[in-house]
Amino acid sequence: MFTGIIEATGYIAAIEPKGEDARYRFQTGKLDLSDVELGDSIACNGVCLTVIEKFNDGFAADVSVETIKVTCFKHYQAQQPINFEKAMLPTTRFGGHMVSGHVDGIGEVMAIEDAGRSIQYTIRAPQDVLHYIAIKGSITVDGTSLTVNQIKEDCFFLNLVPHTLQETIADSYKVGTKINLEIDLIARYLERLMQTGAVKPQ
């Protein structure tokens, strides 16, 4: 589990094809790896990956063909900017929301506009993802826990303050950038409970 609070940014240092799969080496910037062991989980742009090799400046992880197919990893090349978050501990300050590191769909940046000291991003999302997004609710964008300000047709809107822009890869986004989206876990499980009749509308 993760909280969506990004700990560091870095980039993909190298990609080694392994048949249909691939091994990715990440340069992790200021991320503290002193407590990371082989087999630990680290969210990379919102995708939960397992550390299989550790270096002074980063780590390597295998990415399966399924993960490549359903996430933005199918678009990534070396030097791609990456948000990093280590798996949460029982003592972790819960500053974001519950994030599993399992991507639900791929969004696209449609517009970027100044909004006072913040930047407003217009994000187009697949309908099967947009269905779960609520105004003032949480959404995970490339691993970052963010609050939805508005929903219109097939898009939702986010306002990112200067601190978020500085501490994540969002300042590298351009119109057309593809991003990983994960919906709020509570919305997913609540719908499932209602479908099975365990929870009935009042």
ZAFI-820284 format. One record per residue: x negated, y negated, z negated of N, C-alpha, C, CB in turn. Coordinates in steps of 0.001 Angstrom, whole numbers, plus 524288, in hexadecimal, padded with zeros to 5 digits. Glycine has a CB too. Example, Ala and Ser with C-alpha at 12.3 -4.5 7.8 and 13.67 -1.06 7.14 Angstrom:
<nodes>
((7CC7A; 8163A; 7E188); (7CFF4; 81194; 7E188); (7CC70; 80CE4; 7E188); (7D3D4; 81179; 7DCAA))
((7CDCE; 808CA; 7E458); (7CA9A; 80424; 7E41C); (7CD9C; 7FFE2; 7E142); (7C8FC; 80256; 7E9A3))
</nodes>
This chain:
<nodes>
((7FCC1; 804AA; 80000); (80000; 80000; 80000); (7FC95; 7FB18; 80000); (803B1; 80001; 7FB3F))
((7FED9; 7F6E1; 80222); (7FC27; 7F1E1; 80282); (7FFED; 7ED8F; 800E9); (7FA04; 7F0F2; 80823))
((7FDDC; 7E8D0; 80068); (80129; 7E466; 7FEE4); (801D5; 7E067; 8033E); (7FEE7; 7E1C1; 7FA26))
((7FEC4; 7E0D6; 80768); (7FF16; 7DCFD; 80B99); (7FBFD; 7D815; 80A88); (8049E; 7DB91; 80C8B))
((7F8C5; 7D81B; 8066B); (7F550; 7D3B3; 8054A); (7EFEB; 7D516; 80778); (7F510; 7D27B; 7FF35))
((7EE5B; 7D260; 80B91); (7E988; 7D3B0; 80E51); (7E4C7; 7D250; 80AFC); (7E946; 7D0D4; 8139A))
((7E123; 7D60E; 80A9B); (7DC78; 7D549; 80764); (7D7DA; 7D332; 80A85); (7DAF4; 7DA5F; 804CC))
((7D7C0; 7D454; 80F88); (7D35C; 7D291; 812C8); (7D4D7; 7D339; 8187D); (7CE3F; 7D5AC; 81180))
((7D200; 7D074; 81BCA); (7D298; 7D13C; 8216C); (7CD5A; 7D2CA; 823B8); (7D4BA; 7CC39; 82420))
((7CD9D; 7D592; 8280E); (7C8E0; 7D739; 82ACB); (7CA4E; 7D873; 8305F); (7C64A; 7DC07; 8281E))
((7C7F2; 7DC8E; 83276); (7C90C; 7DDD7; 837E5); (7C78B; 7E382; 83902); (7C61C; 7DA19; 83B9B))
((7C950; 7E570; 83D7F); (7C7BE; 7EA9E; 83F4B); (7C243; 7EA31; 8418B); (7CBA9; 7ECD8; 8436E))
((7BE95; 7ED03; 83F42); (7B926; 7ECC7; 84108); (7B824; 7F079; 8458E); (7B578; 7EE0B; 83C8F))
((7BAD9; 7F4F5; 84592); (7B9FB; 7F8C7; 849C2); (7BE8B; 7FC91; 849ED); (7B4C0; 7FBC6; 848F4))
((7BF94; 7FEA8; 84E9B); (7C3A2; 8029A; 84F68); (7C123; 8073B; 85236); (7C863; 80059; 8529D))
((7C193; 80BD1; 84FCB); (7BF5F; 8108D; 8520C); (7C3C7; 8144D; 8537D); (7BB7F; 8132C; 84E35))
((7C4F1; 814EB; 8588C); (7C91D; 8188C; 85A1A); (7C7FA; 81E17; 85841); (7C9D1; 8187F; 8600B))
((7CC11; 820B7; 8566C); (7CBB1; 82626; 854B5); (7D031; 82920; 85744); (7CBE2; 8269F; 84E8A))
((7CFBD; 82A1E; 85C68); (7D41C; 82C5A; 85F36); (7D86D; 82850; 85F92); (7D612; 83161; 85C8A))
((7DD29; 829CB; 85DDF); (7E180; 82614; 85DD7); (7E14D; 82287; 8590C); (7E6B8; 828FD; 85E00))
((7DE73; 82423; 85517); (7DDD7; 820FD; 85060); (7D914; 81D72; 850F7); (7DD4D; 82486; 84B76))
((7D7E8; 81A85; 84CD1); (7D349; 81734; 84CED); (7D15E; 8163E; 84763); (7D474; 811FC; 84FB3))
((7CC47; 8155C; 846E5); (7C9EF; 813D9; 841F0); (7C88E; 80E11; 84248); (7C4FF; 81740; 840A4))
((7CA68; 80B16; 83E6C); (7C98A; 80575; 83E50); (7C5C5; 80422; 839E8); (7CEC3; 80276; 83DA3))
((7C202; 800D0; 83B28); (7BE8E; 7FEBA; 8371A); (7C016; 7F90B; 83638); (7B89A; 7FF3A; 838AF))
((7C103; 7F7C2; 83144); (7C2D0; 7F285; 82FD7); (7BE8F; 7EF8A; 82CEC); (7C7C7; 7F2D8; 82C7B))
((7BDD1; 7EAAC; 82E56); (7BA99; 7E70B; 82B50); (7BE64; 7E410; 827DD); (7B73F; 7E33A; 82EF2))
((7BDAC; 7E463; 822B2); (7C1CA; 7E2CA; 81F0D); (7C0E5; 7DD94; 81C4F); (7C26F; 7E6DF; 81B0D))
((7BD25; 7DA7F; 81E13); (7BC70; 7D54B; 81BD1); (7BB6A; 7D56E; 815FE); (7C128; 7D1FF; 81CE1))
((7BE80; 7D276; 81308); (7BDA5; 7D1F5; 80D60); (7C05C; 7D63B; 80A29); (7BF8B; 7CCA9; 80B8E))
((7C2B7; 7DA1E; 80CBB); (7C574; 7DE32; 809DA); (7C1B2; 7E123; 80650); (7C826; 7E1FA; 80D9E))
((7C305; 7E196; 8014D); (7BFCF; 7E45B; 7FD82); (7C081; 7EA3B; 7FE3F); (7C13D; 7E2B5; 7F7DA))
((7BC74; 7ECCB; 8000D); (7BCB4; 7F26A; 80102); (7BA2B; 7F596; 7FCA3); (7BA1A; 7F3B2; 80627))
((7B89C; 7F2FF; 7F86E); (7B5B9; 7F5B2; 7F447); (7B8F6; 7F9FA; 7F1A5); (7B3ED; 7F1C7; 7F031))
((7BE1D; 7F966; 7F199); (7C171; 7FD49; 7EF14); (7C435; 800C6; 7F2FF); (7C56B; 7FA9E; 7EBA7))
((7C2B3; 80078; 7F7F1); (7C535; 80396; 7FC04); (7C255; 808C7; 7FCA6); (7C554; 80091; 80143))
((7C54C; 80D0A; 7FCAB); (7C327; 8123F; 7FD5C); (7C51F; 8148F; 80276); (7C497; 815C9; 7F8BB))
((7C254; 8187E; 80478); (7C43C; 81B40; 8090E); (7C993; 81D9D; 807D5); (7C050; 81F8A; 80ACA))
((7CD3A; 81D08; 80B6A); (7D289; 81EE9; 80A8F); (7D640; 81AB8; 808A1); (7D278; 8234C; 806C2))
((7D430; 81631; 8070B); (7D78B; 811E6; 80553); (7DA65; 80F81; 809F9); (7D450; 80DB2; 80276))
((7DEB2; 80CD1; 808D4); (7E1D3; 80A44; 80CD7); (7E0C3; 8046A; 80CFF); (7E79E; 80B46; 80BE5))
((7E04B; 80258; 811B7); (7DFD0; 7FCB7; 81289); (7E383; 7FB3B; 816F3); (7DA04; 7FB16; 813D4))
((7E6A3; 7F72F; 81620); (7EA29; 7F54B; 81A33); (7E721; 7F1C5; 81DE5); (7EEE6; 7F257; 817CF))
((7E769; 7F302; 822EE); (7E4B7; 7F01A; 82709); (7E8D3; 7EDDA; 82AB0); (7E0C0; 7F3A6; 82A14))
((7E9C1; 7E8C8; 82A4E); (7EE20; 7E654; 82D15); (7F33A; 7E92A; 82C04); (7ED10; 7E637; 832F4))
((7F3D8; 7EABA; 82715); (7F8AD; 7ED2B; 82566); (7F912; 7F2F2; 82660); (7FD04; 7EAA0; 827F0))
((7F4F6; 7F568; 8286A); (7F4F5; 7FB07; 8297B); (7F19C; 7FDBF; 8255C); (7F2E1; 7FC37; 82F1F))
((7F3EF; 80149; 8227D); (7F11B; 80420; 81E67); (7ED62; 8080D; 820E6); (7F4F6; 806F0; 81AA6))
((7E849; 80744; 82009); (7E44D; 80AC2; 82229); (7E0FD; 80CFE; 81DBB); (7E0D0; 807DA; 82629))
((7DEB9; 81193; 81EB6); (7DB98; 8144D; 81ACA); (7D5C7; 81388; 81BE1); (7DCF5; 81A2D; 81AB2))
((7D2F5; 811F5; 817E8); (7CD53; 81121; 81863); (7CA96; 81661; 818FC); (7CB28; 80E20; 81397))
((7C7C4; 81727; 81D4F); (7C4E2; 81C0B; 81E16); (7BEFD; 81B3B; 81DDF); (7C65E; 81E7D; 8234B))
((7BD4E; 81647; 81E35); (7B7C0; 814FC; 81DE6); (7B756; 80F69; 81BF3); (7B4EE; 815AC; 82351))
((7B36A; 80E63; 818C4); (7B2DB; 80946; 81656); (7AD79; 80716; 8178C); (7B3BB; 80999; 81062))
((7AD43; 801F6; 818B4); (7A865; 7FF46; 819F2); (7A7D3; 7FA8C; 8165D); (7A841; 7FD99; 81FCA))
((7A357; 7F805; 8169E); (7A285; 7F361; 81369); (7A657; 7EF00; 814CA); (79CF0; 7F173; 81407))
((7A7CA; 7EEC2; 819CD); (7AB14; 7EA6B; 81B95); (7B06A; 7EC25; 81D7D); (7A85F; 7E781; 81FDE))
((7B1FD; 7F0FB; 81C60); (7B710; 7F2AE; 81E37); (7B7F3; 7F87C; 81D9A); (7B7B8; 7F137; 823C4))
((7BB5E; 7FA9D; 820D5); (7BCA7; 80028; 82078); (7BEA1; 8020F; 825C2); (7C0CB; 80129; 81C23))
((7BF24; 80734; 82634); (7C146; 8099D; 82AE6); (7C625; 80CAE; 82974); (7BD2F; 80D32; 82D92))
((7C9C6; 80CF2; 82D37); (7CE96; 80FEC; 82C7C); (7D036; 8124C; 831AD); (7D302; 80C6C; 82A3F))
((7D288; 816EF; 83169); (7D4BE; 81957; 83610); (7DA53; 81774; 836B8); (7D486; 81F63; 835B9))
((7DBBE; 81634; 83B95); (7E10E; 8146E; 83CC8); (7E379; 81864; 84082); (7E113; 80EC2; 83F3A))
((7E7D4; 81AB5; 83EED); (7EA3E; 81EE8; 841F3); (7ECE8; 81CCE; 846D3); (7EE2D; 821DF; 83E9B))
((7EDFC; 82057; 84A6D); (7F0A9; 81EDB; 84F3C); (7F60B; 81CA2; 84E12); (7F11F; 8238A; 852E7))
((7F8BB; 81EAC; 84A18); (7FDE6; 81CAA; 848A7); (7FD84; 81718; 846A6); (80071; 8202A; 84483))
((7F9AA; 81608; 84350); (7F8F4; 810BD; 8414D); (7F799; 80CF5; 845AE); (7F4B1; 810A6; 83D1F))
((7F43D; 80E93; 84927); (7F2D6; 80B3D; 84D9A); (7F7AE; 80A1C; 850DE); (7EE8C; 80DDA; 85102))
((7FB14; 80DF7; 85177); (7FFAD; 80D62; 854D1); (803A2; 80988; 85296); (80245; 812A5; 855A2))
((8045D; 80980; 84D70); (808AE; 80680; 84B23); (806EF; 8016D; 84888); (80B81; 809D1; 84731))
((801F1; 8002A; 848C4); (80006; 7FB4F; 8466D); (7FCEE; 7F82B; 84A6E); (7FC9D; 7FC79; 84198))
((7FB38; 7F392; 848C2); (7F821; 7F033; 84C30); (7F2AB; 7F252; 84D31); (7F7BD; 7EACE; 849DD))
((7F134; 7F69F; 84A9E); (7EC15; 7F8E5; 84BB7); (7EB8B; 7FA64; 85179); (7EB2A; 7FDAE; 84844))
((7EFE2; 7FB41; 85423); (7EF89; 7FC83; 859BA); (7EDBB; 7F7CF; 85CED); (7F4D6; 7FE6D; 85BC0))
((7EE02; 7F314; 85AA4); (7EC43; 7EE5B; 85D5A); (7E6CE; 7EC9C; 85B9B); (7F028; 7E9F4; 85C73))
((7E4D0; 7EED9; 8575B); (7E012; 7ECD5; 854F9); (7DB22; 7EE93; 857D5); (7DFCE; 7EE88; 84F5B))
((7D754; 7EB03; 857C7); (7D21D; 7EC1E; 859B8); (7CE34; 7EA27; 855A9); (7D129; 7E984; 85F31))
((7C93D; 7EB2C; 85681); (7C539; 7E93B; 852E9); (7C5B0; 7E357; 8525C); (7BFB1; 7EABD; 854D5))
((7C4B8; 7E169; 84DA5); (7C4FD; 7DBEA; 84C1C); (7CA88; 7DA27; 84AC2); (7C2D9; 7D886; 85071))
((7CE50; 7DDAD; 84B05); (7D3A0; 7DC5A; 84978); (7D3AC; 7DAC1; 843AD); (7D764; 7E10B; 84A77))
((7D5CE; 7D624; 84259); (7D627; 7D48E; 83CDB); (7D9CC; 7D82B; 839CA); (7D811; 7CEE0; 83C72))
((7D856; 7D948; 834F0); (7DB47; 7DCF4; 831B1); (7DC0A; 7DAC6; 82C31); (7D878; 7E244; 83172))
((7E0DE; 7DB4A; 82A25); (7E200; 7DA4F; 824A1); (7E0FE; 7DF57; 8218C); (7E7C7; 7D863; 823DE))
((7DE98; 7DED7; 81CF2); (7DD8B; 7E367; 819A8); (7E001; 7E2CD; 81443); (7D7A6; 7E444; 8191F))
((7E244; 7E723; 8125F); (7E40B; 7E772; 80CF7); (7E32A; 7ECFA; 80B00); (7E9E5; 7E5DC; 80C77))
((7E086; 7ED81; 80690); (7DFD9; 7F2A1; 80425); (7E4FA; 7F43E; 8018E); (7DB4B; 7F28F; 80015))
((7E5B6; 7F961; 800F9); (7EA6C; 7FB57; 7FE6B); (7EAD2; 7F91A; 7F8E8); (7EA6B; 80165; 7FE43))
((7EFA2; 7F806; 7F750); (7F079; 7F58D; 7F245); (7EF53; 7F959; 7EDC6); (7F615; 7F385; 7F1E2))
((7EDF1; 7F71A; 7E950); (7ED1A; 7FA02; 7E477); (7F1BE; 7F913; 7E0D3); (7E7DE; 7F859; 7E1C9))
((7F267; 7FC47; 7DCAD); (7F6A1; 7FB54; 7D8F0); (7F633; 7F5FD; 7D654); (7F6A8; 7FF8F; 7D4CD))
((7F172; 7F3D2; 7D63E); (7F08C; 7EEC7; 7D3B3); (7F09D; 7EA35; 7D784); (7EB66; 7EEDE; 7D0DB))
((7F1C5; 7EB45; 7DC87); (7F19C; 7E729; 7E077); (7F5DC; 7E314; 7DF85); (7F233; 7E983; 7E5EA))
((7F469; 7DE0F; 7E011); (7F84C; 7D9E7; 7DFD6); (7FBC8; 7DA60; 7E4AA); (7F5A5; 7D45D; 7DF87))
((800FA; 7DAA3; 7E3D4); (80492; 7DB8F; 7E825); (8063C; 7D655; 7EA7F); (80968; 7DEB8; 7E64B))
((802D3; 7D42C; 7EDD1); (803DA; 7CF02; 7EFF6); (80713; 7CF02; 7F4E7); (7FEE4; 7CC58; 7F0FD))
((8078D; 7D37F; 7F796); (80A6E; 7D3A6; 7FC78); (80F6F; 7D6C8; 7FBDC); (80711; 7D5F1; 800CE))
((80FDD; 7DB27; 7FEBC); (81448; 7DEBA; 7FE13); (8125D; 7E442; 7FF39); (818FC; 7DD32; 801BE))
((815A7; 7E81C; 7FE8A); (8140F; 7ED8B; 7FF49); (8131D; 7EEA6; 80516); (8183F; 7F14D; 7FD14))
((80E57; 7F026; 80652); (80CC5; 7F11F; 80BB9); (80A7B; 7F6A1; 80C04); (808B6; 7ECEB; 80DAC))
((80C3D; 7F9B5; 80FD7); (80A79; 7FF21; 81033); (805DA; 7FFD9; 813E6); (80EEC; 8028C; 811F4))
((8050D; 7FC1A; 8177A); (800F8; 7FCBA; 81B64); (802AF; 80003; 81FFD); (7FC3C; 7FF1C; 818F9))
((807E4; 800A5; 8209B); (80A1B; 80391; 824FF); (80D04; 7FFB6; 82883); (80DD7; 8080E; 8230E))
((80B13; 7FEE9; 82D31); (80D2F; 7FAF0; 830B6); (81263; 7FCC0; 832F9); (80948; 7F9B9; 83524))
((81641; 7F935; 832E7); (81B74; 7FA6A; 834FA); (81C2D; 7F8A8; 83A9B); (81F94; 7F7E9; 8319F))
((81909; 7F508; 83C60); (8198D; 7F32F; 841BA); (81584; 7EF05; 842ED); (81F04; 7F112; 842B0))
((81539; 7ED9E; 847DC); (81180; 7E9AA; 849A8); (81479; 7E4BC; 84B22); (80E3A; 7EBB4; 84E5F))
((812D3; 7E059; 848F8); (8151A; 7DB51; 84A4B); (81189; 7D84B; 84DE8); (81636; 7D828; 84563))
((81370; 7D3C7; 84F9A); (8105D; 7D073; 85319); (8111D; 7CAC0; 85191); (811F1; 7D154; 858E4))
((80CDC; 7C7DB; 8514E); (80D1D; 7C247; 85024); (80F3E; 7BF70; 854EB); (807A4; 7C019; 84E90))
((813A2; 7BCBB; 85437); (81633; 7BA0D; 85892); (81533; 7B428; 85894); (81C06; 7BB0F; 85863))
((8143F; 7B1E5; 853F9); (8133E; 7AC44; 853AA); (8104A; 7AB1B; 84EA4); (8186F; 7A914; 853E6))
((80D0C; 7A708; 84EC8); (80A12; 7A539; 84A43); (80AA2; 79F47; 84A1C); (8041B; 7A6F7; 84A93))
((80CBB; 79D3A; 845CB); (80DC4; 797A2; 84575); (80C1F; 79580; 84028); (8138F; 79681; 8466F))
((80A56; 790A0; 84018); (8092A; 78DFF; 83B2F); (80E3D; 78D00; 8383D); (8062F; 788D0; 83C28))
((80E00; 78DA0; 83315); (81284; 78C8C; 82FB8); (81074; 78A25; 82AB0); (815CD; 791A7; 82E95))
((80F61; 78514; 82AD5); (80CD2; 7828D; 8266D); (80744; 78490; 825FC); (80FDC; 78382; 8214E))
((805C0; 78657; 82155); (80086; 7887F; 8208B); (8005B; 78E58; 821A1); (7FEAE; 7876D; 81B01))
((804D7; 790AC; 822CB); (80501; 7963C; 8240F); (805A6; 796EC; 829EF); (8097E; 79900; 82116))
((80575; 79BD2; 82B95); (80632; 79D2E; 83111); (80AD4; 7A0E5; 8316B); (80125; 79FB2; 83377))
((80E72; 79FBC; 834FA); (812EF; 7A330; 835C2); (811E6; 7A6E1; 83A4E); (817F5; 79FFD; 836C0))
((812A1; 7ABF0; 83939); (81201; 7AFF8; 83D31); (8175E; 7B233; 83E8B); (80E3E; 7B45B; 83B48))
((81879; 7B285; 8438D); (81D28; 7B52C; 8456A); (81B82; 7BA9A; 84745); (81FEE; 7B1FE; 849EB))
((81DD1; 7BE9B; 844DE); (81C42; 7C408; 845F1); (820E1; 7C708; 8484A); (81A4A; 7C6C7; 840D9))
((82010; 7C94C; 84CD7); (8240B; 7CCB9; 84F19); (8233C; 7D232; 84CF7); (823CD; 7CCB4; 85532))
((8277A; 7D4AC; 84B5C); (82732; 7D9E8; 84910); (82AF4; 7DD93; 84BD9); (82870; 7D9BB; 8432A))
((829B7; 7E2A1; 84C0D); (82D6A; 7E66F; 84E3F); (8327A; 7E663; 84B1B); (82B03; 7EC04; 84E4B))
((836DE; 7E778; 84DB5); (83BEC; 7E747; 84B13); (83C33; 7EB16; 8468A); (84045; 7E86C; 84EE9))
((839B1; 7EFAF; 84705); (839F1; 7F377; 842C0); (836C3; 7F1C5; 83E06); (8380D; 7F8BB; 8449C))
((8336E; 7EDD7; 83EAC); (8309C; 7EB87; 83A49); (83382; 7E6B3; 83858); (82AF2; 7EA1C; 83BE0))
((8355D; 7E375; 83BED); (8381C; 7DE9E; 83A8D); (83CE3; 7DFBC; 8372E); (839BF; 7DBA9; 83F80))
((83F34; 7E442; 837FB); (843D2; 7E5EF; 83508); (842E6; 7E5BC; 82F23); (84560; 7EB75; 836A2))
((83E05; 7E68A; 82D71); (83CC5; 7E6CE; 827E2); (83AB5; 7E1A7; 825B0); (838D0; 7EB0A; 826F6))
((839FF; 7DDC5; 82901); (83793; 7D8E0; 8274E); (83BC0; 7D51C; 82567); (83460; 7D661; 82BC7))
((83AE3; 7D2C9; 820D2); (83EA6; 7CF2B; 81E78); (83C1E; 7C9E4; 81D69); (840E1; 7D173; 81961))
((83F2D; 7C5C0; 81DFE); (83D43; 7C086; 81CB1); (83BC8; 7C05F; 816EA); (84173; 7BC46; 81DF7))
((83732; 7BE49; 815D9); (834D4; 7BE0E; 8109B); (83316; 7C36C; 80EAA); (838B2; 7BBB4; 80CB9))
((8336D; 7C75D; 8120C); (83179; 7CC85; 810AE); (82BBC; 7CD15; 81234); (834C0; 7D0C3; 81354))
((8297D; 7D18A; 810E5); (823F2; 7D27C; 811E4); (8232A; 7D58A; 816F2); (8217B; 7D56E; 80D4F))
((81EF1; 7D460; 819A8); (81D42; 7D73F; 81E46); (81753; 7D79D; 81E14); (81F2C; 7D48B; 82373))
((81534; 7DBFC; 81FC9); (80F88; 7DC8F; 81FF9); (80DBA; 7DBDA; 82598); (80DC9; 7E1F9; 81DCC))
((80A51; 7D817; 8266B); (80839; 7D6DC; 82B99); (80259; 7D7CC; 82B83); (80980; 7D117; 82D37))
((80089; 7DBB9; 82E6B); (7FAFC; 7DD2C; 82E5D); (7F903; 7DDCC; 828BF); (7F7AF; 7D906; 83148))
((7FC53; 7E026; 82575); (7FACC; 7E137; 82012); (7FBB0; 7DCD5; 81C3F); (7F550; 7E29A; 81FEE))
((7FD80; 7D847; 81E1D); (7FE46; 7D3B7; 81AC6); (803F2; 7D342; 81920); (7FC8A; 7CEBB; 81D94))
((804EA; 7D2EA; 81411); (80A31; 7D23C; 81209); (80BED; 7CC99; 812E7); (80A74; 7D3B0; 80C27))
((8102A; 7CBE6; 815E5); (81203; 7C6AF; 81737); (817E9; 7C654; 8166A); (81091; 7C54B; 81CE2))
((819E0; 7C178; 81602); (81F6F; 7C07D; 81532); (821EB; 7BE7A; 81A30); (82046; 7BC94; 810BB))
((8264C; 7C0D5; 81BA5); (82925; 7BF51; 82060); (82C52; 7BA65; 81F4E); (82CC3; 7C3D0; 82245))
((82BB8; 7B663; 8229E); (82E8B; 7B17E; 821E5); (83390; 7B12F; 8250D); (82B18; 7AD02; 82350))
((833A2; 7B3BF; 8298C); (8381F; 7B34D; 82D08); (83824; 7B7EC; 830C7); (83802; 7AE0E; 83015))
((83CC4; 7B95D; 83288); (83D5F; 7BD78; 83679); (840DD; 7BB54; 83AC5); (83FB8; 7C2A0; 8340E))
((83F46; 7BC22; 83FA4); (8425D; 7BA43; 84414); (841B0; 7BE03; 8489F); (840BA; 7B4A1; 845B0))
((84611; 7C044; 84A52); (8460F; 7C3FC; 84EA5); (84223; 7C85E; 84D94); (844C2; 7C132; 853D9))
((83E0B; 7C8E4; 850B5); (83A5C; 7CD32; 84FFD); (8354D; 7CB7C; 84D5F); (83924; 7CFAA; 8552F))
((83577; 7C70C; 84AAD); (830BA; 7C4EA; 84831); (831AB; 7C390; 8427D); (82ED7; 7C00D; 84B1E))
((82D6E; 7C385; 83F7F); (82D8D; 7C153; 83A3B); (82929; 7BD58; 839BD); (82D07; 7C5B0; 83600))
((82990; 7B9F6; 835C8); (8260B; 7B588; 8354C); (8233C; 7B5B4; 8300C); (8290C; 7B05F; 835E9))
((81E32; 7B47A; 83029); (81AE7; 7B463; 82B84); (8181B; 7AF28; 82B2A); (816EE; 7B8ED; 82B98))
((8177D; 7AD25; 8266B); (8142E; 7A896; 82598); (80F83; 7AA2F; 8224A); (81744; 7A414; 822F3))
((80AD1; 7A97E; 8246B); (80610; 7AAFE; 821AC); (8033B; 7A621; 81FC4); (8027A; 7AE47; 8253A))
((8021F; 7A605; 81AB1); (7FF69; 7A198; 81849); (7F98A; 7A20A; 8195F); (8007D; 7A163; 81247))
((7F699; 79DBA; 818A2); (7F0FF; 79DD0; 819D4); (7EDF9; 7A22F; 81733); (7EEA3; 798C2; 81851))
((7EF42; 7A37F; 81244); (7EC62; 7A7A4; 80F8C); (7ED04; 7ACDA; 81259); (7EE3F; 7A81F; 809DD))
((7F1CA; 7AE1D; 813FE); (7F2B6; 7B309; 816C1); (7EFCB; 7B320; 81BEA); (7F890; 7B3DF; 817B1))
((7EFCA; 7AEC8; 81EA2); (7ECFC; 7AE73; 823A0); (7E71F; 7AF3B; 822D8); (7EE04; 7A926; 82644))
((7E522; 7AD45; 81E79); (7DF86; 7ADAD; 81D61); (7DDF3; 7B32F; 81BC1); (7DDFD; 7A9D3; 8191E))
((7E168; 7B5F5; 818FB); (7E00A; 7BAFD; 816AA); (7E1BC; 7BFB0; 819E6); (7E266; 7BB62; 81160))
((7E453; 7BED5; 81E4F); (7E615; 7C324; 821A2); (7E470; 7C212; 82742); (7EC1D; 7C3DF; 82141))
((7E5D4; 7C5AD; 82AB5); (7E470; 7C4F6; 8303B); (7E896; 7C1E0; 83338); (7E3A0; 7CA44; 832D6))
((7EC8A; 7BFD5; 8307C); (7F0DD; 7BD32; 83330); (7EF08; 7B87A; 83656); (7F4F8; 7BB7B; 82F41))
((7EABC; 7B604; 834AB); (7E8E5; 7B174; 8379C); (7E68F; 7B2FA; 83CE2); (7E4DB; 7AE76; 8346C))
((7E5E0; 7B819; 83DD7); (7E3F0; 7B9E3; 842EC); (7E865; 7BB24; 846B2); (7E07C; 7BEB3; 84236))
((7ED46; 7BAFE; 844BE); (7F1B6; 7BC52; 84813); (7F277; 7B840; 84C5C); (7F6B2; 7BCD1; 844CE))
((7F417; 7BA1B; 850D6); (7F58F; 7B6CC; 8553B); (7FAD6; 7B8AC; 8573C); (7F153; 7B6EE; 859A9))
((7FD65; 7B596; 85A5F); (80236; 7B75C; 85CD3); (800FC; 7BC3C; 86007); (804AD; 7B2FB; 8604F))
((803EE; 7C056; 85F19); (80307; 7C554; 861B3); (8002D; 7C94C; 85E68); (80010; 7C477; 8668D))
((7FDEC; 7C7B4; 859F3); (7FB36; 7CB5F; 85680); (7FF0C; 7CF74; 85470); (7F893; 7C871; 851E8))
((7FD80; 7D464; 854A1); (800A3; 7D8AE; 85283); (7FF1E; 7D98D; 84CCC); (7FFDD; 7DDCD; 855C7))
((80309; 7DA93; 8498A); (80223; 7DB18; 843E8); (8051A; 7DFD2; 841C7); (803D4; 7D60D; 840FE))
((802DC; 7E23C; 83DB6); (8055D; 7E69D; 83B10); (8096F; 7E49A; 83730); (80143; 7EA08; 8383E))
((80E10; 7E702; 83741); (81243; 7E57C; 833AD); (813D0; 7EA1B; 83042); (8170D; 7E370; 836BE))
((81481; 7E916; 82B41); (816B4; 7ECF7; 827AA); (81B1A; 7EA6E; 824A6); (81278; 7EF2D; 823E1))
((81FB4; 7ECD5; 824C2); (82434; 7EAB0; 82203); (823C9; 7EBBB; 81C25); (8294A; 7ED03; 82431))
((8271C; 7E912; 81935); (82753; 7E9BE; 8138E); (8291D; 7EF4F; 81249); (82B0C; 7E5A4; 81109))
((82635; 7F210; 80F03); (8278F; 7F76B; 80D8D); (82CFE; 7F7CF; 80B31); (82396; 7F98A; 809BD))
((82E86; 7F3DE; 80836); (833A4; 7F413; 8059D); (83802; 7F448; 809A6); (83464; 7EF4F; 801FA))
((8377A; 7F13E; 80DE0); (83B80; 7F135; 811F6); (83BE9; 7F68B; 8148B); (83A4D; 7ED01; 81618))
((83778; 7F8F6; 81596); (83774; 7FE19; 81824); (83A28; 80238; 814C1); (831D3; 7FFCE; 81958))
((838CD; 80267; 80FBA); (83B05; 80664; 80C54); (840B4; 80552; 80AF7); (837DA; 806CD; 80766))
((84228; 8004F; 80A96); (84794; 7FF04; 80971); (84B23; 800D0; 80DE5); (8482E; 7F91A; 80886))
((84972; 7FFE7; 812C5); (84C97; 801B2; 81732); (84D23; 807A2; 81719); (84A23; 7FFE8; 81C66))
((848F1; 80A5D; 815F7); (84919; 81015; 815DA); (84CD9; 8120D; 8119F); (84395; 8124D; 814EB))
((84CBF; 80F92; 80D13); (85041; 8111D; 808D7); (855F1; 8103B; 80A59); (84EF6; 80E16; 803D9))
((856FC; 80BF4; 80D26); (85C57; 80AE3; 80EDE); (85E0F; 80EC9; 8130C); (85CC8; 80546; 810FA))
((85A6F; 81057; 8167C); (85BB8; 81428; 81A91); (85D2A; 81976; 8183D); (8571D; 814C7; 81E58))
((85A80; 81AF0; 81409); (85B81; 82009; 811A3); (8600C; 81FE4; 80DC6); (856A0; 821F6; 80EE4))
((86220; 81B37; 80CB4); (8666D; 81AB2; 80920); (864CE; 81A57; 80376); (869FF; 81F18; 809CD))
((85FBA; 81A4B; 80267); (85DD9; 819E2; 7FCFF); (85F14; 81484; 7FAC3); (857EB; 81AEF; 7FCB6))
((85F3D; 81091; 7FE33); (860C5; 80B44; 7FC9C); (86527; 80995; 8002F); (85C0A; 8074F; 7FCDA))
((8698B; 807DF; 7FDED); (86DFC; 8064D; 8010D); (86EEA; 80064; 80096); (872DF; 80958; 7FF5F))
((8701F; 7FDDA; 80506); (87147; 7F83C; 804D0); (875D2; 7F72C; 8012B); (8727F; 7F61A; 80A49))
((87595; 7F2E6; 7FE61); (879CB; 7F179; 7FABF); (87E0C; 7EE68; 7FDA9); (8779A; 7EE30; 7F616))
</nodes>
